Amino acid sequence: MLSQPTYLALDAAGNLYVADSSNNRVLRFPADGTTTAVQVLGQPDFISASPGATPTTLNYPQGIVVDNAGNLYVSDTYNSRVLAYSASTANGPSAVAVFGQMDMISGSTNAGGGMSASSLRYPGGLSLDAQGNLLVTDINNIACSSCRRFQPQRPWPLHSAYTDRAEQHTVYMSPSSPPA
């Protein structure tokens, strides 16, 4: 049973992803309209609902978006990070990249230490722009709402190296250089 579903996303094949926030998971429903989920992310199975801060667990996921290659991005709000998952149909997959923290297990929030590409504090909504950059609303960073732009690197690194610069409350993240 869903508990506080907050965000929805569709992939190119029409599969529906639902952020089941209070159950600390994201569910995938098939494009054929079946009302039974066929995949769970953030939990090892469809029964578990405990929060966690590992590459395979979530703590109150909210924003979700799927890119053109089928990779799923999830704002893991209470862990103050965004996790990326490669296209997969396995239950309980491990995230392949993290944004907003230096590694997959830190779980620390930015307590007003300034804006950088490794310091999200309660990320919320997610979107992708036409170039494939990930846009993240950063709800509580420095007591103001801001939007962050991350340029995902593929193949996925365990954590992303980046060059960052603040420009009107936007941080650009890229393994090589910020977008012009």
C-alpha positions as CSV (number, residue, x, y, z in Angstrom):
1,M,0.0,0.0,0.0
2,L,1.3,3.5,-0.9
3,S,2.0,5.9,2.0
4,Q,2.4,9.6,1.0
5,P,3.0,9.2,-2.7
6,T,4.6,12.5,-3.7
7,Y,6.0,12.6,-7.3
8,L,5.4,10.7,-10.5
9,A,7.6,10.1,-13.6
10,L,7.2,8.2,-16.9
11,D,10.0,6.6,-18.9
12,A,10.1,6.4,-22.7
13,A,8.3,3.0,-22.6
14,G,5.4,4.4,-20.6
15,N,6.3,2.7,-17.3
16,L,5.1,4.8,-14.3
17,Y,7.5,5.5,-11.3
18,V,5.9,6.6,-8.0
19,A,7.9,8.1,-5.1
20,D,6.2,6.3,-2.2
21,S,7.8,8.7,0.3
22,S,6.7,7.4,3.8
23,N,7.6,3.8,2.7
24,N,11.1,5.1,1.7
25,R,10.9,3.6,-1.8
26,V,10.2,4.2,-5.4
27,L,7.8,1.8,-7.2
28,R,7.7,1.0,-10.9
29,F,4.4,0.1,-12.5
30,P,4.3,-1.4,-16.0
31,A,3.1,0.6,-19.1
32,D,0.3,-1.9,-19.7
33,G,-1.8,-0.3,-16.9
34,T,-1.3,-3.1,-14.3
35,T,-2.0,-1.7,-10.8
36,T,0.6,-3.9,-9.1
37,A,4.1,-2.6,-8.9
38,V,6.8,-4.8,-10.6
39,Q,9.9,-3.1,-9.2
40,V,11.0,-1.5,-6.0
41,L,13.9,0.8,-5.4
42,G,15.2,1.9,-2.0
43,Q,14.0,-1.3,-0.2
44,P,15.0,-4.9,-0.7
45,D,11.4,-6.0,-1.3
46,F,7.8,-4.8,-1.4
47,I,7.2,-5.3,2.3
48,S,10.2,-3.4,3.9
49,A,9.8,0.3,4.6
50,S,12.8,1.2,6.9
51,P,14.7,4.4,6.0
52,G,18.5,4.1,5.3
53,A,21.5,5.9,3.9
54,T,23.2,3.3,1.8
55,P,23.5,2.9,-2.0
56,T,20.4,0.5,-1.8
57,T,18.2,2.4,0.6
58,L,16.2,5.7,0.6
59,N,14.9,8.1,3.3
60,Y,11.8,9.9,2.2
61,P,12.3,10.0,-1.6
62,Q,10.4,12.8,-3.4
63,G,11.5,14.0,-6.8
64,I,12.0,11.5,-9.6
65,V,12.8,11.8,-13.2
66,V,13.9,9.4,-16.0
67,D,16.4,10.3,-18.7
68,N,16.2,9.2,-22.4
69,A,18.5,6.2,-21.6
70,G,16.2,5.0,-18.9
71,N,18.4,6.0,-16.0
72,L,16.3,7.0,-12.9
73,Y,17.2,10.0,-10.6
74,V,15.7,10.1,-7.1
75,S,15.8,13.0,-4.6
76,D,16.6,11.1,-1.4
77,T,15.3,14.1,0.6
78,Y,16.0,13.2,4.2
79,N,19.5,11.9,3.3
80,S,20.2,15.3,1.5
81,R,21.3,13.6,-1.8
82,V,20.1,12.7,-5.2
83,L,20.8,9.1,-6.3
84,A,21.1,7.9,-9.9
85,Y,20.1,4.3,-10.9
86,S,21.0,2.7,-14.2
87,A,18.2,1.2,-16.2
88,S,17.4,-2.0,-14.5
89,T,14.4,-4.3,-13.6
90,A,15.9,-5.8,-10.5
91,N,14.4,-5.1,-7.1
92,G,16.5,-3.2,-4.6
93,P,19.2,-2.1,-7.0
94,S,22.2,-0.2,-5.9
95,A,22.6,3.4,-7.0
96,V,25.4,4.1,-9.4
97,A,26.0,7.8,-8.7
98,V,25.3,10.3,-6.0
99,F,24.8,14.1,-6.2
100,G,24.9,16.5,-3.3
101,Q,27.3,14.5,-1.1
102,M,30.9,13.3,-1.5
103,D,30.0,9.6,-1.3
104,M,27.0,7.2,-1.1
105,I,27.1,6.8,2.7
106,S,27.8,10.2,4.3
107,G,24.1,11.1,4.9
108,S,25.1,14.5,6.2
109,T,23.1,17.7,5.4
110,N,24.6,21.1,4.6
111,A,24.0,23.0,7.8
112,G,24.6,26.4,6.2
113,G,28.2,25.8,5.1
114,G,27.7,27.5,1.8
115,M,26.5,26.2,-1.6
116,S,28.5,23.7,-3.5
117,A,27.9,20.7,-5.7
118,S,28.5,18.4,-2.7
119,S,26.1,20.1,-0.2
120,L,22.4,19.6,-0.9
121,R,20.1,20.1,2.0
122,Y,16.7,18.4,1.5
123,P,16.5,18.1,-2.3
124,G,12.9,18.0,-3.7
125,G,11.8,18.3,-7.2
126,L,13.9,17.1,-10.2
127,S,13.8,17.8,-13.9
128,L,16.1,17.4,-16.9
129,D,16.8,20.1,-19.4
130,A,17.2,19.6,-23.1
131,Q,21.0,19.0,-22.7
132,G,20.4,16.2,-20.1
133,N,21.5,18.3,-17.1
134,L,19.8,17.4,-13.9
135,L,17.9,20.3,-12.2
136,V,17.4,19.9,-8.4
137,T,15.3,22.1,-6.1
138,D,17.4,22.5,-2.9
139,I,14.7,23.2,-0.4
140,N,16.6,24.1,2.8
141,N,20.0,25.1,1.7
142,I,21.1,28.3,3.5
143,A,17.5,29.0,4.6
144,C,16.4,29.7,1.0
145,S,15.1,27.7,-1.9
146,S,17.5,27.4,-4.8
147,C,17.9,25.3,-7.9
148,R,21.0,23.3,-8.7
149,R,22.1,22.0,-12.1
150,F,24.2,18.8,-12.3
151,Q,25.7,17.5,-15.4
152,P,25.8,13.7,-15.0
153,Q,28.9,11.9,-16.2
154,R,28.7,8.6,-17.9
155,P,29.9,6.0,-17.4
156,W,28.8,6.5,-13.8
157,P,31.5,7.4,-11.3
158,L,31.2,6.1,-7.7
159,H,31.1,9.8,-6.8
160,S,31.4,12.7,-9.1
161,A,34.4,15.0,-9.4
162,Y,33.3,18.5,-10.2
163,T,34.1,22.1,-10.8
164,D,31.6,24.3,-9.2
165,R,30.7,28.0,-9.3
166,A,27.8,29.8,-7.7
167,E,25.8,32.0,-10.1
168,Q,22.4,33.4,-9.0
169,H,21.8,30.4,-6.6
170,T,22.7,27.8,-9.2
171,V,25.6,25.4,-9.0
172,Y,26.9,23.8,-12.1
173,M,28.4,20.3,-11.7
174,S,30.6,18.7,-14.3
175,P,33.5,16.4,-14.3
176,S,35.3,18.6,-16.7
177,S,34.0,22.1,-16.8
178,P,30.8,24.1,-16.2
179,P,28.4,24.7,-19.1
180,A,28.9,28.0,-20.9
